Amino acid sequence: MNAFTRIIGAAIAVGSLAFVTAGAASADELAAIKEKGTMRIAMSGAYPPFNFVNEQNEVVGFDAAIGTEIAKRMGLEAEIVTTAWDGIIGGLLANKYDAIVGSMSITEEREKVVDFVGPYYTTKRAIFTMTGSPLTSVSQLGDATVGVTLGETHEQWAREQGYTVKTYKGLPELLLELENGRVDAIIADSVAVILAAKESNRELVALNDLETESVGAGIAIRKGNLELAAEMQAALDAMQEDGTYLKIANEWVGGDIR
């Protein structure tokens, strides 16, 4: 059993009670959120420039801005919740928050336990080393140690390849460990690493012989909430049509990443 499967299994166990009652309650969830007036939105807070904690101790970034704007268009205040990535789906199923807007890749395995709104951007898996590293090909990773964020799909993939894997809490820690030589390479979403490296003036190189496909990042919500999903999707579509999405993207990631 790989790490991601264990995480999903734990999430199902945590959320099993929620699933028992979800059939009757799902139609009322949007109304309940609107009555409360606040949408609780979860993310790791450790994935710059998509979501991170700034010097004012505020959670900001592309994900935070997208989630806040969706809530605003639904007539709601956004309450940002930070939580460890490897337990984030379990927290959703346990009703600790209403949605995850945290750059979560849409996968078949995740779709077994949550529904997705979006995708709201696309990216690709990439493998990065420091400039000057002797590693120049994916074929050389058999003897290397790779760093990944705990609970990401990249962890599952790296273990399936048989790599020696070290897990970390988020991208800032990954970059630091790579820079300090405690891992030989890191595996993460290409856009996030490129932008974070540029911001911190780190000189990284992506291995160019990795065969991978683009994946969409979606907004996770509890299953069966068709009204909530429809209203969130409508808000996202409207943002994309009226230019607000592009404005947010330009601010945080330097351009359109749909």
Secondary structure, 3 states (H helix, E strand, C coil): CCHHHHHHHHHHHHHHHHHHHHHHHHHHHHHHHHHHCEEEEEECCEECCCEEECCCCCEECHHHHHHHHHHHHCCCEEEEEECCHHHHHHHHHCCCCCEEEEEEECCHHHHCCCEEEEEEEEECEEEEEECCCCCCCHHHHHHCEEEEECCCHHHHHHHHCCCEEEEECCHHHHHHHHHCCCCCEEEEEHHHHHHHHHHCCCCEEECCCCCCCCEEEEEEECCCCHHHHHHHHHHHHHHHHHCHHHHHHHHHHCCCCC
